[in-house]
Amino acid sequence: MDITEKVKDFYNRTPFPDFELSRFNSKGDLINSAFPFAKYLNEKIPKDASVVDIGCGTGQLVSLLSLERNNVVGVDMSDSSFAKAKKLKERFDLKTLRLFQADIFNIGIDEQFDYVLCLGVLHHTKDAKEAFRQILKLAKPNGYVVIGLYNKFGRISLYLRKFLLHTIFRDNETVKRLFLKKQILSFNDKERFRGWYNDQFEHVHESGHTVSEVLGWFKENNIEYINSIPTLRLAYDFDITSQNLFDKEEINLNSKHIINQLRWIFSTANDGGYFITVGRKI
């Protein structure tokens, strides 16, 4: 079984981000239960923009975005995740949301969008750089591309936690909850907890990436760097409450970001070493 099939099988067994469908009885529930960054994207992406989310999983983000937008598309290859996304779409009769089941290397959508999202997906593919090239086909000229990746440096503390959970604290539910507390905030939804635990600590394939690597991808594919979370500036943090991720950050993209990543070992520990980079198609 190759990496793509292994990852698909993994998400068929543990849809992500998982949830109990009974929690969503109104569109208000969909809004209130969204993660902070999902709410942030919903606020910052213009209401008249077209959006595609590659690797949309169980569809909570695309469902949220479709509440006030006329053209939102979600793509995922997992049977189980895709089935949950469809149920969410049907529950709220989300007519402006379209869902496609497809592999990132063979998306098959002959359309381009103002915003292309690919969050927490590329590092679970057999070739993250090639997968990045594939999603760029869906971006309009001057369209934004938002990718979320595991950072090689920022992931170090999670590797330590994984080791502890697989050895000393194997099957210790208290420690599992402690290690995930900052990431999911609430454990009321058992399916959500199980999904996050499996994704972070039991995944069958992941790769780590550096800022230099991503900036190289951008340069090779004529993508202008716009912004990132965490910021690439030294001794400076992105403020999600007051700043717009889609405003260009005026920064000299030199080797200083390599030093900055060392700080991410500690500053991104609660997020599993996850970083987000935004570019614009030239």
C-alpha positions as CSV (number, residue, x, y, z in Angstrom):
1,M,0.0,0.0,0.0
2,D,1.5,3.4,-1.0
3,I,1.5,6.5,1.1
4,T,-1.6,7.9,-0.5
5,E,-3.6,4.8,0.2
6,K,-2.2,4.5,3.7
7,V,-3.3,8.1,4.5
8,K,-6.7,7.5,3.0
9,D,-7.2,4.4,5.0
10,F,-6.1,6.2,8.2
11,Y,-8.8,9.0,7.6
12,N,-11.4,6.4,6.7
13,R,-10.8,4.9,10.2
14,T,-10.5,8.3,12.0
15,P,-12.2,11.1,10.1
16,F,-10.7,14.6,10.8
17,P,-11.5,16.9,12.3
18,D,-14.1,14.5,13.7
19,F,-17.3,15.6,15.5
20,E,-20.6,14.3,16.8
21,L,-23.3,15.3,14.2
22,S,-25.8,15.7,17.0
23,R,-24.0,18.8,18.3
24,F,-25.1,20.7,15.2
25,N,-28.8,21.6,15.5
26,S,-28.6,25.1,14.0
27,K,-26.3,27.2,11.9
28,G,-25.4,29.0,15.1
29,D,-24.0,25.8,16.5
30,L,-21.8,25.6,13.4
31,I,-20.5,29.1,14.0
32,N,-20.0,28.8,17.8
33,S,-18.2,25.5,17.6
34,A,-15.7,26.6,14.9
35,F,-12.0,26.8,15.9
36,P,-10.7,30.4,16.3
37,F,-8.7,30.3,13.0
38,A,-11.8,29.1,11.1
39,K,-13.7,32.1,12.5
40,Y,-10.8,34.3,11.6
41,L,-10.8,33.2,8.0
42,N,-14.6,33.6,7.8
43,E,-14.1,37.2,9.0
44,K,-11.2,38.1,6.7
45,I,-12.1,36.4,3.4
46,P,-14.4,38.7,1.5
47,K,-18.0,37.6,1.3
48,D,-18.0,37.9,-2.5
49,A,-14.9,35.7,-2.9
50,S,-14.8,32.2,-4.3
51,V,-13.1,29.7,-2.0
52,V,-11.8,26.1,-2.4
53,D,-10.5,24.0,0.6
54,I,-8.3,21.1,-0.5
55,G,-8.4,18.5,2.1
56,C,-11.5,19.8,3.7
57,G,-11.9,16.7,5.9
58,T,-15.3,16.6,7.6
59,G,-16.3,19.9,6.1
60,Q,-16.7,22.2,9.1
61,L,-14.7,25.0,7.7
62,V,-16.2,25.0,4.2
63,S,-19.7,24.7,5.7
64,L,-19.0,27.8,7.9
65,L,-17.6,29.7,4.9
66,S,-20.6,28.8,2.7
67,L,-23.1,30.5,5.1
68,E,-22.3,33.9,3.6
69,R,-20.6,33.1,0.3
70,N,-22.0,32.0,-3.1
71,N,-19.2,29.8,-4.3
72,V,-17.4,27.5,-1.8
73,V,-15.9,24.1,-2.7
74,G,-14.5,21.4,-0.5
75,V,-12.3,18.5,-1.7
76,D,-11.3,15.4,0.3
77,M,-10.3,11.9,-0.6
78,S,-11.4,10.1,2.6
79,D,-14.7,8.2,2.3
80,S,-15.5,8.7,6.0
81,S,-14.5,12.4,6.2
82,F,-16.3,13.1,3.0
83,A,-19.5,11.3,4.2
84,K,-19.5,13.5,7.3
85,A,-19.0,16.7,5.2
86,K,-22.0,15.6,3.1
87,K,-24.2,15.1,6.1
88,L,-23.3,18.6,7.5
89,K,-24.1,20.1,4.1
90,E,-27.4,18.3,3.9
91,R,-28.4,19.1,7.5
92,F,-28.2,22.9,6.9
93,D,-29.2,22.7,3.2
94,L,-26.0,24.6,2.1
95,K,-26.7,25.2,-1.5
96,T,-23.6,27.3,-2.1
97,L,-21.3,24.6,-1.0
98,R,-20.1,22.0,-3.4
99,L,-18.2,18.9,-2.4
100,F,-15.9,16.7,-4.5
101,Q,-14.1,13.5,-3.5
102,A,-10.7,13.5,-5.1
103,D,-7.0,12.9,-4.5
104,I,-4.9,16.1,-4.3
105,F,-2.8,14.8,-7.2
106,N,-5.8,14.3,-9.4
107,I,-8.3,17.0,-8.3
108,G,-10.1,17.2,-11.6
109,I,-11.8,20.6,-11.1
110,D,-11.6,22.8,-14.1
111,E,-12.2,26.1,-12.2
112,Q,-10.1,28.7,-10.5
113,F,-10.8,30.5,-7.2
114,D,-10.0,33.7,-5.3
115,Y,-8.8,31.8,-2.3
116,V,-7.2,28.3,-2.2
117,L,-6.9,26.8,1.2
118,C,-4.9,23.7,2.0
119,L,-4.5,23.5,5.8
120,G,-2.7,20.6,7.4
121,V,-2.7,18.5,4.3
122,L,0.5,18.8,2.3
123,H,2.6,17.2,5.0
124,H,0.5,14.1,4.8
125,T,1.1,13.5,1.1
126,K,3.8,11.4,-0.6
127,D,5.3,14.6,-2.2
128,A,4.4,17.9,-0.5
129,K,6.1,20.1,-3.1
130,E,4.3,18.4,-6.0
131,A,1.0,18.5,-4.1
132,F,1.6,22.3,-3.6
133,R,2.1,22.7,-7.4
134,Q,-1.2,20.9,-8.0
135,I,-3.3,23.1,-5.7
136,L,-1.8,26.2,-7.5
137,K,-3.8,25.3,-10.6
138,L,-6.9,26.2,-8.7
139,A,-5.8,29.8,-7.9
140,K,-6.9,32.7,-10.1
141,P,-4.2,35.2,-11.2
142,N,-3.8,37.4,-8.1
143,G,-5.6,34.8,-6.1
144,Y,-4.4,33.9,-2.5
145,V,-3.0,30.5,-1.5
146,V,-3.0,29.6,2.2
147,I,-1.1,26.5,3.3
148,G,-0.7,25.0,6.7
149,L,2.3,22.8,7.4
150,Y,4.2,21.1,10.2
151,N,7.5,22.9,10.8
152,K,10.6,20.7,11.4
153,F,11.7,22.8,14.3
154,G,8.4,23.6,15.9
155,R,7.4,19.9,15.8
156,I,10.3,18.8,18.1
157,S,8.3,19.1,21.3
158,L,5.4,17.1,19.9
159,Y,7.9,14.4,18.8
160,L,8.9,14.2,22.5
161,R,5.2,14.0,23.6
162,K,4.6,11.2,21.0
163,F,7.5,9.3,22.4
164,L,6.2,9.6,26.0
165,L,2.6,8.5,24.9
166,H,3.9,5.5,23.0
167,T,6.2,4.4,25.9
168,I,5.8,5.6,29.5
169,F,2.2,6.9,29.3
170,R,0.8,4.4,26.8
171,D,-3.0,4.1,27.3
172,N,-3.0,6.9,29.9
173,E,-6.1,8.9,29.2
174,T,-5.2,11.7,31.7
175,V,-1.9,12.4,29.9
176,K,-3.6,12.2,26.5
177,R,-6.0,15.0,27.7
178,L,-3.1,17.0,29.1
179,F,-1.1,16.9,25.9
180,L,-4.2,17.9,23.8
181,K,-5.7,20.5,26.1
182,K,-4.3,23.6,24.4
183,Q,-5.2,22.3,20.9
184,I,-8.8,21.4,21.2
185,L,-9.8,23.3,24.4
186,S,-12.9,21.1,25.1
187,F,-13.3,17.4,25.5
188,N,-17.1,17.3,25.6
189,D,-17.2,15.9,22.0
190,K,-15.6,12.4,22.3
191,E,-15.3,12.0,18.5
192,R,-13.5,15.3,18.2
193,F,-11.1,14.3,21.0
194,R,-10.4,10.9,19.4
195,G,-9.9,12.4,15.9
196,W,-7.4,15.0,17.2
197,Y,-5.5,12.5,19.3
198,N,-5.1,10.1,16.3
199,D,-4.2,12.8,13.9
200,Q,-1.5,14.3,16.2
201,F,-0.1,11.1,17.8
202,E,-1.0,8.1,15.7
203,H,-0.7,9.3,12.1
204,V,0.7,6.9,9.5
205,H,2.7,9.5,7.6
206,E,3.8,13.1,8.0
207,S,6.7,15.3,6.9
208,G,8.2,18.4,8.4
209,H,9.1,21.5,6.5
210,T,11.1,24.7,6.9
211,V,10.3,28.3,6.0
212,S,13.2,28.3,3.5
213,E,11.6,25.3,1.8
214,V,8.2,27.0,1.5
215,L,9.7,30.3,0.3
216,G,11.6,28.2,-2.3
217,W,8.3,26.7,-3.5
218,F,6.8,30.1,-3.8
219,K,9.7,31.4,-5.8
220,E,9.7,28.5,-8.2
221,N,6.0,28.8,-8.9
222,N,5.7,32.6,-9.1
223,I,3.9,33.0,-5.8
224,E,4.4,36.3,-4.0
225,Y,4.9,35.9,-0.2
226,I,2.3,37.8,1.7
227,N,2.3,36.8,5.4
228,S,2.6,34.0,7.9
229,I,1.5,32.8,11.3
230,P,3.8,32.8,13.3
231,T,5.4,35.8,11.7
232,L,8.8,35.5,10.0
233,R,10.1,38.6,11.9
234,L,12.4,38.2,14.9
235,A,11.0,39.1,18.3
236,Y,7.5,39.8,16.9
237,D,4.3,37.9,16.9
238,F,1.3,38.0,14.6
239,D,-1.8,39.3,16.4
240,I,-4.8,37.4,15.1
241,T,-7.2,39.8,16.9
242,S,-6.0,42.9,15.0
243,Q,-4.0,42.0,11.9
244,N,-5.1,40.8,8.5
245,L,-3.2,37.7,7.3
246,F,-3.9,38.8,3.7
247,D,-2.2,42.1,4.0
248,K,1.4,42.0,2.7
249,E,4.0,41.9,5.4
250,E,6.9,44.1,4.5
251,I,9.9,42.0,5.5
252,N,13.3,41.2,4.1
253,L,13.2,37.5,3.5
254,N,16.7,36.6,4.5
255,S,18.3,34.1,6.8
256,K,16.8,35.6,9.9
257,H,13.7,33.4,9.6
258,I,16.0,30.4,10.2
259,I,16.9,31.8,13.6
260,N,13.3,32.7,14.2
261,Q,12.2,29.1,13.7
262,L,14.3,28.0,16.6
263,R,11.9,30.0,18.8
264,W,9.0,28.1,17.3
265,I,10.2,25.0,19.2
266,F,8.6,26.6,22.2
267,S,6.2,29.2,20.9
268,T,4.3,26.8,18.6
269,A,4.4,23.8,21.0
270,N,0.7,24.0,21.8
271,D,-0.1,24.0,18.1
272,G,2.0,21.0,17.3
273,G,4.6,23.0,15.4
274,Y,2.0,24.1,12.9
275,F,2.6,27.2,10.7
276,I,0.6,29.0,8.1
277,T,1.9,30.8,5.0
278,V,0.0,33.0,2.6
279,G,1.1,33.7,-0.9
280,R,-0.5,35.4,-3.9
281,K,-0.4,34.1,-7.5
282,I,1.5,36.4,-9.8
